[in-house]
Amino acid sequence: VINGLSSRFVYLGLDVSRDVSPFVKAADGSDLDKNPLKDERVRRAMLMSINRPAIVDRVMQKNGTVADQFVVQGYAGYSEKVEKVGYDPAAAKALLAEAGYPDGFSLTLHGPSGRYVKDAEVLQAVGQMFTRIGIKSKVEVLPWSMYSEAYSKGTYSIYFGSWGVNTGETTNPTVALVATRDEKKGTGRYNGGGVSDPKIDQVLAKASSTLDQAARAPLLEELSTETFNNLWLLPMHYENVVLGAKKTVSYTPRGDKYTLAYDVKPAD
């Protein structure tokens, strides 16, 4: 068995644009007059309630690595300034109360089944962890063919997503997942939460037109810092590459999860 880290980033997207979100209700099931997901404190409390190391260890069967941003250290755009958010359900409850939800609220999480590694099982675990801090959660999973178009159009309040960062730098996921949706520019195609952060758009435009690598590097890092310190997405994990081969074969897994014949070599 051959294991290696991939660049496939798994996350939870949230509706941060609508004043009232369709799948978020009060704790008693009644309508809310505002969308709690627009409050950064609520998003932070949600991430703090998720025991990501336990999910990787038990649900993913160790075939993943906890993520805090788009890429791991060593990739272009990894930022030391991204604050790591640890598992702390007590602090999460306190943050919810501070944000005006001492009794929590209720929501439905949506995701695909069979598209990503253990996707439905991971989402079930997240729902249970949200419930423990007072966010009563129901999970609905759908076949990818039904789910994919709906989530990218912004149908859901909170959704399970993934992106293979195959370029190895952060403009790639930023363009697709958090840049303001603009069909003419080709940005935000999979921005299902309606993120619209002027700073991200400005830095992205500059990074995309800067060819000098030394000048571009801090811009790529700033994209990560702005996205994840505001928690426009809740980072979950990177999927691992898991392959099987004869003992006579030597193979180093690729970050992009491609399996290419010329990488296969005889074992020493």
PEURKA-V264624 format. One record per residue. RES is the residue in one small letter. PHI is phi in whole degrees, 0 to 359 (NA if undefined). PSI is psi as a letter, one per 30 degrees, with the letter a starting at -180 (999 if undefined). Layout:
res->RES phi->PHI psi->PSI
res->RES phi->PHI psi->PSI
//
This chain:
res->v phi->NA psi->k
res->i phi->246 psi->k
res->n phi->242 psi->k
res->g phi->197 psi->l
res->l phi->283 psi->k
res->s phi->252 psi->l
res->s phi->265 psi->g
res->r phi->280 psi->j
res->f phi->265 psi->k
res->v phi->250 psi->k
res->y phi->210 psi->l
res->l phi->249 psi->k
res->g phi->262 psi->l
res->l phi->228 psi->k
res->d phi->287 psi->j
res->v phi->248 psi->g
res->s phi->248 psi->e
res->r phi->279 psi->k
res->d phi->291 psi->e
res->v phi->232 psi->k
res->s phi->258 psi->k
res->p phi->295 psi->f
res->f phi->248 psi->g
res->v phi->241 psi->k
res->k phi->230 psi->l
res->a phi->292 psi->l
res->a phi->302 psi->e
res->d phi->271 psi->g
res->g phi->92 psi->f
res->s phi->281 psi->l
res->d phi->287 psi->k
res->l phi->261 psi->l
res->d phi->270 psi->f
res->k phi->209 psi->l
res->n phi->267 psi->j
res->p phi->295 psi->f
res->l phi->290 psi->f
res->k phi->283 psi->f
res->d phi->268 psi->j
res->e phi->301 psi->e
res->r phi->295 psi->e
res->v phi->292 psi->e
res->r phi->298 psi->e
res->r phi->294 psi->e
res->a phi->299 psi->e
res->m phi->297 psi->e
res->l phi->293 psi->e
res->m phi->294 psi->f
res->s phi->278 psi->f
res->i phi->267 psi->j
res->n phi->276 psi->i
res->r phi->294 psi->e
res->p phi->300 psi->e
res->a phi->291 psi->e
res->i phi->297 psi->e
res->v phi->296 psi->e
res->d phi->289 psi->e
res->r phi->260 psi->e
res->v phi->287 psi->e
res->m phi->279 psi->f
res->q phi->55 psi->h
res->k phi->69 psi->g
res->n phi->265 psi->h
res->g phi->196 psi->l
res->t phi->222 psi->k
res->v phi->302 psi->k
res->a phi->250 psi->k
res->d phi->239 psi->f
res->q phi->201 psi->a
res->f phi->302 psi->e
res->v phi->228 psi->l
res->v phi->275 psi->l
res->q phi->303 psi->k
res->g phi->109 psi->f
res->y phi->269 psi->l
res->a phi->292 psi->j
res->g phi->108 psi->f
res->y phi->295 psi->k
res->s phi->243 psi->k
res->e phi->290 psi->f
res->k phi->274 psi->f
res->v phi->288 psi->k
res->e phi->285 psi->k
res->k phi->282 psi->k
res->v phi->253 psi->j
res->g phi->268 psi->l
res->y phi->285 psi->j
res->d phi->204 psi->i
res->p phi->297 psi->e
res->a phi->294 psi->e
res->a phi->294 psi->e
res->a phi->296 psi->e
res->k phi->299 psi->e
res->a phi->296 psi->e
res->l phi->294 psi->e
res->l phi->299 psi->e
res->a phi->297 psi->e
res->e phi->298 psi->e
res->a phi->281 psi->f
res->g phi->102 psi->g
res->y phi->231 psi->i
res->p phi->297 psi->f
res->d phi->261 psi->g
res->g phi->73 psi->a
res->f phi->201 psi->a
res->s phi->234 psi->l
res->l phi->204 psi->l
res->t phi->245 psi->k
res->l phi->263 psi->k
res->h phi->243 psi->k
res->g phi->194 psi->l
res->p phi->271 psi->l
res->s phi->239 psi->j
res->g phi->88 psi->g
res->r phi->269 psi->e
res->y phi->245 psi->l
res->v phi->297 psi->j
res->k phi->55 psi->h
res->d phi->300 psi->e
res->a phi->295 psi->e
res->e phi->293 psi->e
res->v phi->298 psi->e
res->l phi->295 psi->e
res->q phi->298 psi->e
res->a phi->296 psi->e
res->v phi->298 psi->e
res->g phi->300 psi->e
res->q phi->295 psi->e
res->m phi->290 psi->e
res->f phi->299 psi->e
res->t phi->299 psi->e
res->r phi->294 psi->f
res->i phi->259 psi->g
res->g phi->106 psi->g
res->i phi->263 psi->j
res->k phi->293 psi->k
res->s phi->239 psi->k
res->k phi->243 psi->k
res->v phi->246 psi->k
res->e phi->235 psi->k
res->v phi->247 psi->k
res->l phi->228 psi->l
res->p phi->300 psi->k
res->w phi->305 psi->e
res->s phi->299 psi->e
res->m phi->271 psi->e
res->y phi->279 psi->e
res->s phi->300 psi->e
res->e phi->291 psi->e
res->a phi->294 psi->e
res->y phi->290 psi->e
res->s phi->291 psi->f
res->k phi->275 psi->f
res->g phi->89 psi->g
res->t phi->290 psi->e
res->y phi->258 psi->l
res->s phi->273 psi->e
res->i phi->217 psi->k
res->y phi->218 psi->l
res->f phi->264 psi->k
res->g phi->223 psi->l
res->s phi->206 psi->l
res->w phi->215 psi->k
res->g phi->275 psi->j
res->v phi->276 psi->i
res->n phi->283 psi->f
res->t phi->279 psi->f
res->g phi->75 psi->g
res->e phi->211 psi->l
res->t phi->272 psi->f
res->t phi->293 psi->e
res->n phi->302 psi->e
res->p phi->288 psi->f
res->t phi->296 psi->e
res->v phi->304 psi->e
res->a phi->277 psi->e
res->l phi->257 psi->e
res->v phi->231 psi->f
res->a phi->294 psi->k
res->t phi->303 psi->k
res->r phi->295 psi->k
res->d phi->209 psi->j
res->e phi->296 psi->e
res->k phi->294 psi->e
res->k phi->277 psi->f
res->g phi->78 psi->g
res->t phi->252 psi->l
res->g phi->71 psi->g
res->r phi->299 psi->e
res->y phi->247 psi->g
res->n phi->276 psi->i
res->g phi->287 psi->f
res->g phi->264 psi->f
res->g phi->73 psi->g
res->v phi->300 psi->k
res->s phi->214 psi->j
res->d phi->246 psi->j
res->p phi->305 psi->e
res->k phi->294 psi->e
res->i phi->299 psi->e
res->d phi->298 psi->e
res->q phi->292 psi->e
res->v phi->294 psi->e
res->l phi->298 psi->e
res->a phi->299 psi->e
res->k phi->290 psi->e
res->a phi->296 psi->e
res->s phi->288 psi->f
res->s phi->247 psi->g
res->t phi->258 psi->j
res->l phi->267 psi->f
res->d phi->290 psi->j
res->q phi->296 psi->e
res->a phi->294 psi->e
res->a phi->284 psi->f
res->r phi->282 psi->e
res->a phi->305 psi->e
res->p phi->295 psi->f
res->l phi->291 psi->e
res->l phi->297 psi->e
res->e phi->294 psi->e
res->e phi->295 psi->e
res->l phi->300 psi->e
res->s phi->294 psi->e
res->t phi->300 psi->e
res->e phi->293 psi->e
res->t phi->292 psi->e
res->f phi->263 psi->f
res->n phi->282 psi->f
res->n phi->268 psi->f
res->l phi->54 psi->h
res->w phi->293 psi->f
res->l phi->232 psi->k
res->l phi->262 psi->j
res->p phi->288 psi->k
res->m phi->249 psi->d
res->h phi->198 psi->l
res->y phi->258 psi->k
res->e phi->287 psi->k
res->n phi->269 psi->l
res->v phi->272 psi->k
res->v phi->232 psi->j
res->l phi->230 psi->l
res->g phi->241 psi->k
res->a phi->207 psi->l
res->k phi->296 psi->l
res->k phi->293 psi->f
res->t phi->278 psi->f
res->v phi->252 psi->k
res->s phi->247 psi->k
res->y phi->209 psi->k
res->t phi->255 psi->j
res->p phi->300 psi->k
res->r phi->268 psi->k
res->g phi->297 psi->e
res->d phi->278 psi->g
res->k phi->70 psi->g
res->y phi->289 psi->k
res->t phi->242 psi->j
res->l phi->247 psi->k
res->a phi->301 psi->e
res->y phi->289 psi->f
res->d phi->274 psi->f
res->v phi->275 psi->k
res->k phi->227 psi->l
res->p phi->292 psi->k
res->a phi->290 psi->l
res->d phi->294 psi->999
//
